[in-house]
Amino acid sequence: MESNLRLLRIADVSKKTTLGKSTIWLKMGQGSFPKPAKLSPAINVWKESDIDAWISSCFESAPQNHIVNSNEA
């Protein structure tokens, strides 16, 4: 078991990703966001490491924007 395991509730995930709660649930339904673990019928939690990995993957798959220097234009 991970020694530094940190669990996040939906509000924490929303804040960390800057996604709205409904967007998180939508992306989960589409299979493009990590699924939570259910601690009880009303409590879902995500491993912070899963959310961090998802955020990193967004940057890896995003096209790199090229900033044009005003001297190049």
C-alpha positions as CSV (number, residue, x, y, z in Angstrom):
1,M,0.0,0.0,0.0
2,E,1.2,3.5,-0.8
3,S,2.6,5.2,2.3
4,N,1.7,8.7,1.2
5,L,-1.8,7.9,-0.1
6,R,-4.0,11.0,-0.2
7,L,-7.7,10.7,-1.0
8,L,-9.7,13.5,-2.6
9,R,-13.4,14.2,-2.5
10,I,-15.3,15.6,-5.5
11,A,-14.9,19.2,-4.3
12,D,-11.1,18.7,-4.0
13,V,-10.9,17.1,-7.4
14,S,-12.9,20.0,-8.9
15,K,-10.6,22.5,-7.3
16,K,-7.4,20.7,-8.3
17,T,-8.5,20.2,-12.0
18,T,-10.5,23.4,-12.3
19,L,-13.3,21.3,-13.8
20,G,-16.9,21.6,-12.6
21,K,-18.4,18.7,-10.7
22,S,-20.8,17.9,-13.6
23,T,-17.9,17.9,-16.1
24,I,-16.0,15.5,-13.9
25,W,-18.9,13.1,-13.9
26,L,-19.5,13.5,-17.6
27,K,-15.8,12.8,-18.4
28,M,-15.9,9.7,-16.2
29,G,-19.0,8.5,-18.1
30,Q,-17.1,9.0,-21.3
31,G,-14.1,7.0,-19.9
32,S,-11.7,10.0,-20.1
33,F,-11.4,10.6,-16.4
34,P,-10.3,8.4,-13.5
35,K,-13.1,6.6,-11.6
36,P,-13.4,7.0,-7.9
37,A,-13.5,4.4,-5.1
38,K,-16.7,4.2,-3.2
39,L,-16.2,4.4,0.6
40,S,-19.9,4.3,1.3
41,P,-23.1,4.8,-0.8
42,A,-22.7,8.6,-0.6
43,I,-18.9,9.0,-0.4
44,N,-16.6,8.8,-3.5
45,V,-12.9,9.4,-3.3
46,W,-10.1,9.6,-5.8
47,K,-6.4,8.9,-5.2
48,E,-4.6,12.2,-5.6
49,S,-1.9,10.4,-7.6
50,D,-4.5,9.3,-10.2
51,I,-5.7,12.9,-10.5
52,D,-2.1,14.2,-10.8
53,A,-1.4,11.6,-13.6
54,W,-4.6,12.7,-15.4
55,I,-3.5,16.3,-15.3
56,S,-0.1,15.4,-16.6
57,S,-1.6,13.4,-19.4
58,C,-3.6,16.4,-20.5
59,F,-0.4,18.4,-21.0
60,E,1.3,15.6,-22.8
61,S,-1.5,15.2,-25.3
62,A,-2.2,18.9,-25.8
63,P,-0.7,20.6,-28.9
64,Q,2.1,22.9,-28.0
65,N,1.3,26.5,-28.7
66,H,3.9,28.5,-30.5
67,I,4.3,32.0,-29.2
68,V,5.6,34.2,-31.9
69,N,8.2,36.7,-30.8
70,S,7.3,40.2,-32.0
71,N,10.7,40.4,-33.7
72,E,9.9,37.2,-35.8
73,A,6.6,38.6,-37.3
